[in-house]
Amino acid sequence: MAIRYKTCPKCGHTRSDNDPANSDRCANCGIIYEKWLKQRFKSANHTTEHRESESRHRGRELFDYLLYVNPATDSMVFYGRVLIYLIFFIWGWSFILMDIHWDSFNSSFMHVINLVFHEAGHVLFRPFGEFMTTLGGSLMQLIVPLVAMLALLIKNRDTFGATIGLWWLGQSMMDLAPYINDARSLTMPLLGGGTGADRPGWHDWENILLDLGLIEQDHTIAVMVDGIGSALMIFAFIWGGLILTKLWKTRTNH
């Protein structure tokens, strides 16, 4: 049975009274409706399948890139990395389970490391104005572990080392959360002595959130930052575990 169209799906020609009533062909461009539509559907399906195939291929390439391991890893290196993984796993969960309060995080060894880069950030971002000088401390605290992770992943092809960099990035975000959370209460001791209440204008996140008009949202933002940090650290655990699984299969006794 012929397919009838009032308007040609290809050229847009409108059927006139002079055209054959039951014609399956366009009187203007000459296409046969059924064949043309089948070809269009076939072409569309092929394009969709090709895009899906490319997407799956890129996904596999990224997965393989993130899980790259040396094809012949010494057993001692493998067991050394297992030990490192366990240390950071246990240490990481101690941070994840901490309350968002400055006395918990500020007493940790990692806070001392993060603080060095935090203070350097204030100096490095000074040319960009007062707001960026204030925000620069927190930014640098995140930029350094991010750069370390990318350098290990891209330049050194050390995927296991990159998981430790991601762990550090997550921990550094969690380390910032108590500072953000203190923006209104101003009870956290500041570097050099005193608190934000004792030293007006010295508390980074009070100034940042006041400038952004978000001071009333300090607790909400702190919880979000802490949650993102925890998620990054958990992803680092999963990533590291997958890499160790591959290393187990490729380890040697030499």
VENUR-V987382 format. One record per residue. N is the residue number from 0. RES is the residue in one letter. PHI is phi in whole degrees, 0 to 359 (* if undefined). PSI is psi as a letter, one per 30 degrees, with the letter a starting at -180 (999 if undefined). D_CENTER is the distance of its C-alpha to the mean C-alpha in Angstrom with 2 decimals. Layout:
N/RES/PHI/PSI/D_CENTER ; N/RES/PHI/PSI/D_CENTER
//
This chain:
0/M/*/k/56.02 ; 1/A/290/k/54.98 ; 2/I/274/k/51.80 ; 3/R/254/k/52.85 ; 4/Y/230/k/50.77 ; 5/K/285/e/51.98 ; 6/T/232/k/49.44 ; 7/C/293/k/48.41 ; 8/P/291/f/44.67 ; 9/K/262/e/44.66 ; 10/C/258/f/46.90 ; 11/G/83/g/47.31 ; 12/H/297/k/51.10 ; 13/T/267/k/52.76 ; 14/R/299/k/55.47 ; 15/S/252/l/58.93 ; 16/D/294/f/62.19 ; 17/N/278/f/63.41 ; 18/D/285/k/60.64 ; 19/P/302/k/61.55 ; 20/A/296/e/60.72 ; 21/N/249/g/59.12 ; 22/S/291/k/57.74 ; 23/D/262/g/54.48 ; 24/R/235/k/54.23 ; 25/C/286/k/53.28 ; 26/A/288/f/56.41 ; 27/N/266/e/54.50 ; 28/C/260/f/52.00 ; 29/G/85/g/53.49 ; 30/I/291/k/50.42 ; 31/I/268/j/51.03 ; 32/Y/309/e/48.71 ; 33/E/298/e/47.95 ; 34/K/294/e/47.27 ; 35/W/296/e/45.14 ; 36/L/294/e/42.96 ; 37/K/299/e/42.56 ; 38/Q/294/e/41.47 ; 39/R/297/e/38.94 ; 40/F/295/e/37.46 ; 41/K/295/e/37.47 ; 42/S/295/e/35.73 ; 43/A/295/e/33.07 ; 44/N/295/e/32.44 ; 45/H/296/e/32.29 ; 46/T/297/e/29.72 ; 47/T/297/e/27.52 ; 48/E/296/e/27.94 ; 49/H/295/e/27.20 ; 50/R/294/e/23.89 ; 51/E/296/e/22.92 ; 52/S/295/e/24.08 ; 53/E/296/e/22.07 ; 54/S/296/e/18.87 ; 55/R/296/e/19.68 ; 56/H/296/e/20.58 ; 57/R/296/e/17.36 ; 58/G/298/e/15.49 ; 59/R/294/e/17.98 ; 60/E/297/e/17.65 ; 61/L/296/e/13.91 ; 62/F/299/e/14.69 ; 63/D/295/e/17.68 ; 64/Y/295/e/15.98 ; 65/L/290/f/13.49 ; 66/L/250/g/16.57 ; 67/Y/296/k/19.11 ; 68/V/223/l/21.87 ; 69/N/299/k/25.22 ; 70/P/297/f/27.74 ; 71/A/222/i/30.22 ; 72/T/262/k/28.89 ; 73/D/298/k/31.60 ; 74/S/301/e/32.04 ; 75/M/295/e/32.18 ; 76/V/296/e/28.80 ; 77/F/299/e/27.41 ; 78/Y/292/f/29.01 ; 79/G/295/e/27.94 ; 80/R/288/e/24.26 ; 81/V/299/e/24.98 ; 82/L/297/e/26.48 ; 83/I/300/e/23.56 ; 84/Y/300/e/21.19 ; 85/L/296/e/23.60 ; 86/I/298/e/23.87 ; 87/F/289/f/20.19 ; 88/F/295/e/19.92 ; 89/I/294/e/22.86 ; 90/W/298/e/21.96 ; 91/G/296/e/18.45 ; 92/W/294/f/20.02 ; 93/S/295/e/22.45 ; 94/F/285/e/19.77 ; 95/I/301/e/18.15 ; 96/L/274/f/21.71 ; 97/M/289/k/22.72 ; 98/D/288/l/23.71 ; 99/I/280/i/22.14 ; 100/H/217/k/25.11 ; 101/W/297/e/25.60 ; 102/D/292/f/28.32 ; 103/S/288/e/26.16 ; 104/F/282/e/23.38 ; 105/N/293/f/25.73 ; 106/S/272/f/27.95 ; 107/S/275/l/25.38 ; 108/F/297/e/25.46 ; 109/M/295/f/21.78 ; 110/H/296/e/22.62 ; 111/V/296/e/25.21 ; 112/I/294/e/22.83 ; 113/N/298/e/20.25 ; 114/L/296/e/23.25 ; 115/V/300/e/24.43 ; 116/F/288/e/21.38 ; 117/H/299/e/21.33 ; 118/E/293/e/24.94 ; 119/A/296/e/24.50 ; 120/G/298/e/21.95 ; 121/H/299/e/24.72 ; 122/V/288/e/26.99 ; 123/L/293/e/24.71 ; 124/F/268/g/23.70 ; 125/R/301/e/27.34 ; 126/P/296/f/28.31 ; 127/F/263/g/25.95 ; 128/G/105/l/27.87 ; 129/E/296/e/28.26 ; 130/F/297/e/25.17 ; 131/M/291/e/22.81 ; 132/T/298/e/24.91 ; 133/T/292/e/24.24 ; 134/L/289/f/20.50 ; 135/G/301/e/20.26 ; 136/G/298/e/20.80 ; 137/S/292/e/17.69 ; 138/L/298/e/15.65 ; 139/M/296/e/17.20 ; 140/Q/297/f/16.53 ; 141/L/263/e/12.75 ; 142/I/294/e/13.29 ; 143/V/298/e/15.51 ; 144/P/295/e/13.43 ; 145/L/295/e/10.56 ; 146/V/295/e/13.51 ; 147/A/299/e/15.05 ; 148/M/297/e/12.29 ; 149/L/293/e/12.25 ; 150/A/296/e/16.04 ; 151/L/294/e/16.55 ; 152/L/285/e/14.54 ; 153/I/270/e/15.93 ; 154/K/279/e/19.20 ; 155/N/268/f/20.43 ; 156/R/57/h/19.04 ; 157/D/258/i/18.75 ; 158/T/292/e/16.04 ; 159/F/294/e/17.38 ; 160/G/299/e/17.32 ; 161/A/296/e/13.65 ; 162/T/294/e/13.04 ; 163/I/291/e/15.13 ; 164/G/298/e/13.15 ; 165/L/293/e/9.98 ; 166/W/302/e/12.64 ; 167/W/296/e/13.91 ; 168/L/300/e/10.83 ; 169/G/298/e/10.73 ; 170/Q/294/e/14.49 ; 171/S/293/e/14.63 ; 172/M/294/e/12.84 ; 173/M/295/e/15.36 ; 174/D/292/f/18.01 ; 175/L/282/f/17.58 ; 176/A/304/e/17.96 ; 177/P/297/e/21.72 ; 178/Y/295/e/22.36 ; 179/I/296/e/20.96 ; 180/N/297/f/22.90 ; 181/D/268/g/26.01 ; 182/A/300/e/26.10 ; 183/R/258/e/29.17 ; 184/S/287/e/30.81 ; 185/L/55/h/30.79 ; 186/T/255/f/31.89 ; 187/M/286/k/29.47 ; 188/P/297/k/31.38 ; 189/L/260/l/30.37 ; 190/L/298/k/30.74 ; 191/G/99/f/34.44 ; 192/G/102/l/35.66 ; 193/G/82/l/35.92 ; 194/T/241/l/33.44 ; 195/G/298/e/32.11 ; 196/A/290/e/35.22 ; 197/D/283/f/37.46 ; 198/R/233/i/35.90 ; 199/P/306/k/35.18 ; 200/G/88/f/32.59 ; 201/W/261/f/31.02 ; 202/H/277/j/28.18 ; 203/D/309/e/24.98 ; 204/W/282/f/23.30 ; 205/E/295/e/26.63 ; 206/N/294/e/26.99 ; 207/I/297/e/23.49 ; 208/L/288/e/23.69 ; 209/L/295/e/27.33 ; 210/D/296/e/26.60 ; 211/L/272/f/23.98 ; 212/G/71/g/26.34 ; 213/L/240/g/23.98 ; 214/I/300/e/25.97 ; 215/E/288/f/26.89 ; 216/Q/258/g/23.29 ; 217/D/301/e/22.66 ; 218/H/293/e/22.58 ; 219/T/297/e/20.28 ; 220/I/297/e/17.71 ; 221/A/298/e/18.15 ; 222/V/296/e/17.61 ; 223/M/296/e/14.34 ; 224/V/297/e/13.06 ; 225/D/297/e/14.60 ; 226/G/294/e/13.10 ; 227/I/296/e/9.43 ; 228/G/299/e/10.68 ; 229/S/297/e/12.55 ; 230/A/296/e/9.92 ; 231/L/298/e/7.96 ; 232/M/292/e/11.55 ; 233/I/295/e/12.58 ; 234/F/298/e/10.02 ; 235/A/298/e/11.50 ; 236/F/299/e/14.85 ; 237/I/295/e/14.45 ; 238/W/301/e/13.27 ; 239/G/298/e/16.13 ; 240/G/296/e/18.52 ; 241/L/294/e/18.13 ; 242/I/295/e/18.77 ; 243/L/297/e/21.78 ; 244/T/297/e/23.07 ; 245/K/291/e/23.21 ; 246/L/296/e/24.77 ; 247/W/301/e/27.36 ; 248/K/281/f/28.50 ; 249/T/252/g/28.81 ; 250/R/292/l/30.33 ; 251/T/236/l/33.84 ; 252/N/260/g/36.68 ; 253/H/267/999/37.37
//
